Amino acid sequence: MRHSQSHVFPETGVDNTQAAVDKRLDPPSKFKAVLISLFRWLIPLGVILLGWQATSLFLASDNVPSVVEVFASLQTHLIHGDMLHHLMVTLLRVALSFCIAMFFGVMIGIVMGAFPRLNEAGDSLLVIALNVPALVTIILCYVWFGLVEAAAITAVAINKIPTVIVMVREGARVVDRDLLQVAQVFNVSPLRCFFKVYLPQLYPFIMASARSGLSLIWKVVLVVELLGRSDGVGFQLGTFFHFFDIASILAYTLAFAAIILVIEGLVMRPLDRYIARGNYNGGGPSDNHRYTGGL
Amino acid sequence: MVNLNIAIERKSYASNMPDVLGPLGFNVAQGEFVSLVGPSGTGKSTLLNMIAGLESIEAGSIRFNDQLLKGPPPCKLSYIFQQPRLMPWLTVFENLRLVMPDSAPFEIEKMLDKVGLKGKSDCYPKQLSGGMQRRVSIARAFLTRPDLLLLDEPFVSLDAPNAQRLRSILLELWLEHKTTVVFVTHDLNEAIQLSDRVLFLSSSPGTVLLDKDIDLPRPRIDDVHFQNWKKHLLSQNPGLLEGQVSDVSSESFSRGFI
């Protein structure tokens, strides 16, 4: 019982002992724990799919395709259509604008968090930038730079940068001065100090903004594609909208949602685990290194 | 190796705040182990931070080998803080590596062995007990082979046997490296046991009340001689540990001033 618990809720246990518990686990009980967590994940999904299928059968409307129809459409698009091409194009746009937004957001966030005067000066600008609708930046970028790839990517990045700034700035504000003093006293080189002492304290904040960023960016990318590109998931959705092809719209949505799930599992989760090494949680209540420097 | 000359006129954190340090002056010879003892809030840590270049010197001067301190200290300096202050996202090994990037892995392992942390190099600080984390900070301080070592009540809030073990590790390493040491504590026993000389600071703003050489033979254990020495000191200077002395001897006051 204890074993399966520590596996299902790894975040509630003391992570120090996690490795030790894993070692003690004999293979059958570990397998069982994985099975249990898989079932917990599968049951809600099954309920939703069943409910969907039942609703569509009950309504018997062309506008509410059944699960079977959607998966059939997904199969056709994957094998006979050019779904893979459009998915890849969209994914590339997401990746590019994500990287650009994160880079500038983190840089500006660090600067604003580190220098209170700059922060005051930029604060109202930031509030405005946060509240400019995505549609406005997209239209303006297309009008000013033309209907080109660079305009599309810039528009998406501009939409995301302010939210990254806000989160990273919070992290830069609460950076542990005590640890920076250690680097100063021991004469650690500025570059090493930045990457080994300063930046790790921001990782939890950068990670949180990356998480929320990915979901926001791919939504904005679709709008950008709908308005001014001739390929990508957004463009395809626009086309299907003209033909009222609801099954295809849902098939594309499912396909891209699946990709995001895979990214979450293969990139975000491992990154999370890497950042939380040493049980570091970004200065939460259990971090005893903070607020302890006495006179 | 380094000797220190300290002549502070005053120190406050802001112009409208009361001074934390008053006029205060003393010398620390090369390889000398000097303790600063005083009640809490007398600016002992502030003084250490000024020596380490972490706090600005407003009025007065600090000299390293007759060289005026401006900005970072002109010698290899190590600091053992009140809290271990290890990077929680780095392993013990990486924490030591951080302050000595060029050191060979075996040197780090040897240093860890010396402080009794053999085989712990891959642990993260959170996986270690408080005493072990302090040992890592001691290892980190000595790994750089410092000319000057500053300690800010490093053994506070440790249980007695653990603190005693760490004190003897500190002494061993000090004897081996012959570092100049400035040690801040409020525990007189600790100061007498470890240091060559002890300076008593007054309550805020801190000034030197008494500058006393400790002429007890080493290694010092808490025996009758030890207790007699301490009793004699305290009977001669009532109120010393509270930071008040009715008769401040002019001899101790002028000793370090230029």
Interface residues (C-beta under 8 A of the other chain):
Chain A: N16 D178 L179 Q181 V182 A183 Q184 V185 F186 N187 V188 S189 R192 K196 V197 P200 Y203 I275 R277 G278 N279 Y280 D287 N288 H289 T292 G293 G294 L295
Chain B: V20 S40 G41 G43 K44 S45 T46 A52 G53 L54 P72 K76 L77 S78 Y79 F81 Q82 Q83 R85 L86 M87 P88 W89 L90 T91 E94 L98 V99 P101 Y124 P125 K126 Q127 R140 T144 E153
